[in-house]
Amino acid sequence: MDNRYQFEAVFNYATIGMIIADSKGMITQFNRFAETQFGYSEEEVIGKSIEMLLPSDLKEKHTHYRNQFINNPTNRPMGVGRDLFAKRRDHTVFPVEISLSHFRKGDESFVIAFIIDISIRKKAEAELSESAHRIKIINTELEQKIDSRTKMLKETLAELVASKDDLYKALKKERELGDLKSRFVTLASHEFRTPLSTILSSASLIGKYNMEEDAPKRQKHVDRIKEAVGNMRDILEDFLSLGKLEEGQIDINMELLTNEELKEELHRVVNSMDQLHKPGQKIQLESTDVGEVRVDKKLMVSVISNLLSNAIKFSPNNSSIHLKYEKVNNNFLFAVTDSGIGISAEDQQHLFERFFRAKNASNIQGTGLGLNIVSKYLELMGGKISCKSAINEGTTFIIEIPQ
């Protein structure tokens, strides 16, 4: 096969952009993938300056770097330590990775640029950076809170040194705070490891799928990153809710809701669960006319969302989850029933304790804070929660709020 034909086949059908320019920076060849990347046809760029493919503010610097390369050509990555950008025909700017090579033909020097669009990777890196930044802020805030509480505790100890009983209680409280910090650090490092690993691996793989037919593969990894970030967000929300409860920063706003307003609010919560459903799962809302009920709408929504989320998580595919509410003896009641893995009688005794995980749920992601937060929210509304369950026979949580 003719060498020139082989070169043209490789050049035109390569899965990255390839541009050849002469020593004056004039484009001499422009492969098909580059046409897709930049939106120009080969005829539109041949004989034009390579700088036409750069943002305006980078053209002057690039001319200097180009001349340096021509004077001392070496095969290498371009722009080591710097972010590189290119400009499409429609003037949109996108991030790129560029590797340079060179060759001579007679007395003329030519440069080959290999160009990869890294927009998807940069977006994934930005999302990862944002998540890491939020984690750092929460860790810093928690350290500050613990330092502040430890300082207050030491001052209290100095004042109560004459009282043996008071001193003992203060020391016990300090140990509890230390345990809380230790458990938080352990839990955070464990629960964040999996989603962070998912984000890093998917972000690395995205850059390898450059062909148009690879779009489903790229989307798969983008979806995995979004799911992992969502899991991290849920964990952070649990920690933030716990912190607000500890600081007494939850404001109670009990208001009257009509039966229609209540039903509309619950339908909204049920619909918001759609994205969490496993295949074939359904949530069925069952109701009676309750007239008017007095609740804190925001806390009630949080409670129901948490219970429905748990029911979805611990139930199998193609199962039904029931949300039922009614008014009995001047008490507003609602129940969430699933057909999931169930909870043992032994574990039910500790179910609403902070950080508690049932033995049969240890391999399912979670912080062990959700039900504790639910019980605290209900206490603020004067309500209570109970549980009926058995292993492999499903679970029903019953909420009671006095009216």
N, C-alpha and C positions, 0 to 999 in steps of 0.2 A: 504493500500500500504506500502511496506517495507520502513523504514526510510532511509536506505542506498540507495535504488533506488531513492527515492525522492531527496536526496541530490545530487546524481550523475546527475539527470535530470536538476536540477537547475544549478549545476556547469557547465555542458557541454553546456547548451543552454542559458547561461547568455549572455547579449548583451554588456558586458565589459570584459576585460581581467581579469582572476583570476588565481593566482599562490599561491600554498601552499608550504612552506619550513619548514624544521625542525630547531631545535635550533642551528645547526651548519651551517645553511644557505644552506643546500642541498635541491634541488627541489624535492618534493614528488608527486605533482600533477600540471597539466598544462592544463587549459581548452581549448576548441576549438577556442574561440575568441582570446585567447592569441596566439595560433598557427598562426592565421591570422595576428595579430599585429606584431609578431616577426619573422615570416617566418620559425620557427622551428616546427617540429612535436614533440608530447609529448615524444616519445621514445628517441629523441635526447637530451632532457634536463633532464629527470628523473635521479636523482642521481648526477647531476652536481651542481656546486655552483651558487647561484643566481647572483653572480657578473658577470657571463658570459653575462648577459643581460644589462650590464652597459658600458658606454664609459670608455676607459682605464684610463683616468685621474681621474675618480670618484671611482674606485674600492677600493682603500685603505681607503678613507674616509667612504665609505659605510660599510665596514667591522666594523669600529668603531661604527657607528650609529646602525648597526644591533645588535651588542653585547649589547649596551645600552638598546635597546628595549627588548631584551630577558631577561635582568636582571630586567627590570621594565616595563612589557607589559601593554599598555593601548590602547583602541580603539581610533584612532585619524587619521587626515590627516597627510601625510608624507611631510616633507620639508617645513613647514609653513614659508613664507617669502622668499623662495628660488625657483629658476627655476629648475625643475627636468627634466632629460633626460634619455632616454633608447636607446639601440642599437639593431638593427635587425641582422638577420643572415648575410645579405649582408654588414654589418658594417655601414649602414647609421644610423644616430642619429636623434631622433625625440623627441619633448617635450611631457611630460606626466603629468597627475595628479594621485597621488597614495594615497589611504586610506588603513590603516592597521588595522587588527583585529587579535585576537589570541584565541587559545583554547589548552586544555591539553588532552592527551590521555594516561592514565596511568601515568608514570613518565616523559613522553616526552612532551615538549612544541612545538607548531606549530604556524606559522604566516601565515595569509592570506593577500595577497596584491591584492587590486582592482585597475586596471590600465585603464586609459582613455587616448587615443591619442588626444592631443589638437592642432595638427599642423594647422588645418584650422582656429581655433580661434586665435592662435598666429599671423597668417598671417593677419587676419582682424584687430587685434589690432595694428600691425605694420603699416598698411595702414592708420588707424585712427590717429595714433601718428604722421605719416608723414604729414597728412593733417593739424592737429592741429599745428604742428611746422611751416608749411608754413604760416598759418593764423597769428601766433604770430610774425613771421618775417615781414609780410606785415603791421601789426598794428604798430610794432616798427618803421618801415621805415616811415609810414605815420605820426606818432607822431613827428619823427625827422624833417620831411619836414615842418610840421605845426609850430613846435617850431622855426625852422630856418626862415620861412617866417614871423612869428610874430615878431622875433627879428629884422629882416630887416625893417619891417613896423614901429616899434617903433623908429628906428633910423631915418627913413624918416620923421616921424611925428615931431621929434625934429628939423629937418632942415627946415620944412615947417610951423612951428608954427606961423610965421608972416603972412602967407597967409591963409585967411579964406576958400577960395575955395579949395585950395590944401589940407588943413586939413580935410575938409568935405569929399573929395574924398578918402583920406587915411583911414578915419574912416569907410567909406562905404565898402572899400576893406577888412578891418579887420573883419567886420561883415559877409561878404560873406565867408571868410575863416572859420570863426566859424560855419556858417551854413553848409558849406561843410563837416566839421569834424563831426558835429552832425548828418547830413543825412547819412554819411558813416557808423558811428557806428550803427545807427538805422537800416539801410539797411542790413549791414553785420550780425548783430545779428538775424534779421528776416530771411534772406535768407539762413543762415547756419543752422538754427535750424532744419528745416525739414530733410535735408540730414544727419546731424549728428545724429538725432533721428533714422533714418533708419539704419545707420551704427551700432549704439549701439544695437538696438533691434535684427538685423540680426546676429551680432557677438555673442550675448547671446544665440540665438536659435540654431546656428550651432553646438555648443557643445552637444546638446541633441540628435542629429541624428548620431548615431554610427553604425547602421546596414548598410550592403552593399545595401539593398534595399532602404535605406534612401538617397542614392546619389543624386537623382533628387531634393529632398528637400534641401540638403546642397547646391547644385549648384544654386538653386533658390535664396538662401540668399546671396551666393557669388556674383551673378549677380546684386542683389539689392545693395550690397555694392559698386560694381564697378560703377553702374549707379549714385549712390549718390556722390561718389568721383569725377566722371566726371562732375556732375553739379557744385560741389564746385570748380573744376578746371576752368570751364567756367566763373564763377563769379570772380575768382581771376584774370583771363586773362583780363576781362573787367576793373577791377581796375588798373591792371598794364598798360594797354593801355592808360587809362585816365591819369595816372601819367606821362607817357612818353610824351603825348601830352602837358600836363601842363608845363613840364620841357623843351619843345622844343627839345626832344631827338629823334624825328622821322626824319631819313635821307631820302631824296627824290632821287630816281634813275630812272629817266625817260629813257626808252629804246624802240627801235623799235622792234615790234613783227610782224612776217609775219602772214598771215591768218592761215596757218597750225599750227604755234606755238601757236597762240591765241586759236584756236579750241582745240588743245591738252591740253592746260592749263585749259580750261573751262571743258573739259571732265573729267579731273582729279578732279576738284572741285566737279562736279556733283557726281562722283563715291564716293568721300569722305563723301557724305551725306547719303549713304546707311544705315549706322548704326543708323541714326536718324529717318528714315522713320516710319510713322505710317502704320498699315496694309493697303495694297492696294494703297498706295501713289506712284506716279511716277513723275519724273522730266523730262520734254521734252526740249531738246536743239534745238532751231531754229536759223539758221544763214544765212547770205549772205556773199559773198566774199568781205572783207573790204580792201584787199590789205595789207597795213602795217598800224599799229597804234602805237602811242607813249604813253606809260603808265608806271607807276611804277608797275611792275608785282606783287610784294609782297603786296602792298596796294590794288591793284585791286582784288587779290584773297581774301584778308580779307573782302573787301566790299561785294563781291558776296557771300562768305560763310555766312556772317552775314544775308544778305537778304534771302538766301535760307533757312537758319536755322529758321528764323522767319516765312517764308511761311509754312514750315513743321509744326511748333509749333501751328500756328493759323488756320490751315486747317484741315478738317475732314478726316476720313479714306476714302480710295478708291477715292481720288481726284487727279487731275493733277496740277502740278506746271510748268509754262512755263518760260524758260530763253531764251530771244531773243536778238541778237545783230546785228547792222548794222552801216553803215557810211552814214550820211546825211549832206550835205552842209559843208563838211570838219569838222564835229563833229562825234566823236565816241559815239554811243548810245547803251545802253543795258537796258533791262527791265525785271523785275521779276514779274510775275502775279500769283496770287493764287485765290482760291474760298473759302476763309476762312470767319472769323467773321466780317471782314471789320472794318473801322474806321470812326467815326462820323466827320462831317464837323468842329465841334467845337474842337475836339481833334486834328485834322490835323494841326491846327494853332500852336500847341505846340509840335508836334511830334518829332522834332529834338532837343528839349531842354534836358539838362542833368537831369537824374533821372525821366523823365516824363513817366507815364504809362497811357494808355488809360483806360477809365472807364470800358469798357467791357473786359479788359485784367487783371484786378486786381487780379483775382484768378488763374492766370497762372504765373508760376515761371519766374522771370526775374529781371534784375537790373535797367532797364530804361536807360541804358548807350549805348546800341548797336547802335541805330540810330544816337545818338549824335556823337559817334566815327566815324561812316560811313561818316557823313557830314563833319567832320574835315579832314578825310583822303582825301576826294574829293576836299576840299578847297586847300590842299597841292598840288594836281595835277592840280589845276586850274579849276576843274569841279564843278558840282552842282547836287543835287538830288531833285526830286519832287514826289508827290504822288497823285494818283487818287483812290478814294475808297468811299464806302457807306456801311452802316451797313448791314451785312448778304449778301453782294453782292461781296465780295472779294476785293482784293487790288492789285494795280500795282504801283511799284516803278520804276521811270525812271531816269537813270543816263546819264549825258552828260559830255563828256571830250573833250575839243577843241583840234584840231590837228594842 
